[in-house]
Each structure stands twice: as C-alpha cells, then as structure tokens.
Amino acid sequence: MGKQIVAIVGRPNVGKSTLFNRLAGKRISIVEDTPGVTRDRVYAQAEWLNYNFTMIDTGGIEPERDDIIVKQMRRQANIAIETADVIVFIVDGKEGITAADEEVATMLRKSKKPVVLVVNKVDSLKEEENAWEFYNLGIGEPITISASQGLGLGDMLDRVVEGFDKEAMEEEEDDYIRIAMIGKPNVGKSSLINRLLGEERVIVSNVPGTTRDAIDSYLETEDGKFILIDTAGLRRKSKVKEEIERYSVVRTYAAIERADVCILMIDAEEGVTEQDEKIIGYAHEMRKAIMVVVNKWDLIEKDDKTLDKYKKDLQSKLKFLSYAEYLFISALTGQRSHKVLEVAKKCYDNYSKRISTGILNDVVSRAVLMKEPPVVGIKRMKIYYATQVATKPPKFIFFVNDPSASHFSYQRYLENQLRESFDFEGTGIQIEYRERKL
C-alpha cells in the first residue's frame, strides 16, 4: 500500500493551511484571514515517529452554504475524505461549536475513517478548558493545539499515526509493477490500456473526461506482472466546467503516489502543454520512474528526421526530465504499443536498482579524480565515502566534511556520473549530502 494519506479538513478559516505549512516545514498553502482562500488541494510529504506520510490541505467545508465556491470546497474535501487513510478535522477553539461543525462531524462519522478532532487557536490554559465542549461532536477526545505557535502538534501527530493501517503499510506487492497513465483528456490513455489488455475494459470515448476516476487493471505478460492505473485527464483550469472533473486532479496525484512508473501520454498533434509539465513535474519531484509516450504518431506526416526533431523539441520543453524514456506509438493501430510494457519494465528495474558500496565508491573516487569539487566560500567539499540507503527510488548518501560546501553544479556532475556508470535511464535518483561525524 505504501504511504498513508492524511487529509486536513474543516470549515474555512479555522487554520488548516497554517497547520499544513507548519507540518510541511515550509509555506506551501496561502494563509490569509479571508474564508475560502484555499481553493485547491495541496500535497506535501511529512514524517513523524519514522512514519512517512502524505498530507492533503483542503478547501473548507461549509454545508449550509450553496454558492459555487463553497460547493467546490465541499466536493474537494469529500474527495479528500474518500482518498485519505486518516482525517484531521480542525475546529476553531475561539468560536466554539457551530452548526457547520456539527454537519461536518456528521459527514466524517459516516466516512468510517479514523478521525482526529483538533481544536485550533488554543493559546492558553483558560482557552483549553473551553475545548471540552467539542466532545459534543461525537468524534472522540479533542486535541488542543495552536498551529500558529506550534503548540500541541506532537500530541496531535501521535494520534494521527495511531490511526495508520500498519499492516497495509507493511504489505509488499513487489510482484506487481504499478504504472500510472497520466495526461490530458482524449490523448489515448484508455485506448492504450485496452490495447495492452486485449479487451475493452476501460470506457473509451472521444468525449474528453470520460474517465472520472483512477481505474486499476491487472495484467501479466512475459515482461512481468503489472497494475495499469488509468486516470482522468487533466485540463487547464479555465476549461474545467464540471465539478466532478475539476476534482479528478486529486485522483491523478493519488495515482502518482501509488505508482512505480508514471507514463505521461501526449497527443502527437497537440504536443506538450503547461498542464502536462505540472503533473509530470510532481512525479519528477517524487522521483518516480518516468516514460513519455507520444500517441497518435500515425497521424503525423514524417520523413527520416521527423522523430528526432520531435523528440528534441519535447526534451527541450521537459528539460527537468533528461533521464526519461521516450516512445512514439499509435494505440489505435498498435504501432509500437507492444514496447510500452517492455520499456516500463526497464524503467522499473532501474528504479529498483541497488549498487554495492564498493563499486559505488570506485565510481565516486574516479569522478572526483577527473573533476575536483569547486571551492564554495572558503571551503572545498571533501567526499569521504558514499552508500546507497534505499531503492524505489535509488537514494544515495554522500558523507562529506561540510554539506554547505556542495555546489549545485557539482551535485549535477556527480548525479550524471552515477547515471552514466550505472544506467539509471528512466528513473529519478536522490542524492543527500551529510556531514561525517568524526
């Protein structure tokens, strides 16, 4: 199952974004005193007691109001509830219980998910006494915090991780390679999955946005065992009209979280868009294995230079994906479609690759001999040794004299050396510089 997902929900202006930013360790969501500022869900990675989890900051729920923005926020929070493993329900300790809080509490009780009731804006012992009225919501014992001052967060997080499904987190399904198909509506994601499955399992239509949810299909071939995750297409916000389509975005992010390999599908005639860059950028930040599949290649007039030129143009627009694998196909005619799983398996193998410490340090030593680290300020970084500490994605720790002396250009140089030496084509890798304690 992987990481647990924690959704922060509640009425507007109770301090959800302040708490989210405090836990994320950086200012991610906009924080203002105007109710309803947070329109779109924001994701961040967090850690507590050695548990890594994903947080979702939601727009507020106001059940009694019917204006469009509030409806959108209510829908957004509903999908967060459906997606989350644990829900943090925030109420305002200064305002006390409102009718909206009671309606939200009813929604959450029906969800059957673990709910942590958090009373925010409790800055003193006197205010803490007032918090006991929130027992009346029927969700359990309230935890008092002050998100703005960072008070009570440890107790709150203890309660959050208590709600995690430990067995699900430990489950290993290494037999299956999870592949998320992402991209705009109508680029052929469902058609490709049907081609690979050999049957019409996913609804295919020329109407953009036919796939509303993330749909799993299981497939076993000579290349391996796969779970194919078809996701709703992502449109530019200005083009999103139906509420349900607007919130399919959360499904796509959740699919990326679950996936080993993310396939960005692009319509050959339309090319890559800003929305494509944004969604695959999230997969890049998560250091997933990544493929770029250009569909409908049969519709392009070609000569012997067309493919190379098209690929170079794509790579120029997606510079941050210098390691991605590219494939040009036609899901309709089947042209090169059979190679999708073969290339995905290669990306996955690199995503799962482990390098022995001895061989790794031979490559690092040779790289340093070829190019010495630059002086940063008055210091030159000295690398003592390196080791790989994780896979999926491959993560390396370089033990050095002073991490602040590592220049970004040299970091890029070392990453390129690792890629050239060990073939990490198709996958992100992570390098961390850590001071060696003598």
Secondary structure by P-SEA (a helix, b strand, c coil): ccbbbbbbbccccccaaaaaaaaacccccccccccccccbbbbbbbbcccccbbbbbbcccccccccaaaaaaaaaaaaaaaaccbbbbbbbccccccaaaaaaaaaaaacccbbbbbbcccccaaaaaaccccccccccbbbbbccccccaaaaaaaaaaaaccccccccccccbbbbbbbccccccaaaaaaaaaccccccccccccccccbbbbbbbccccbbbbbbbccccccccccccccccaaaaaaaaaaaccbbbbcccccccccaaaaaaaaaaaaaccbbbbbbccccccccccaaaaaaaaaaaaaacccccbbbbbbbccccccccaaaaaaaaaaaaaaccccaaaaaaaaaaaaaaccccccccbbbbbccccccccccbbbbbbccccccccaaaaaaaaaaaaaacccccbbbbbbbbbbcc
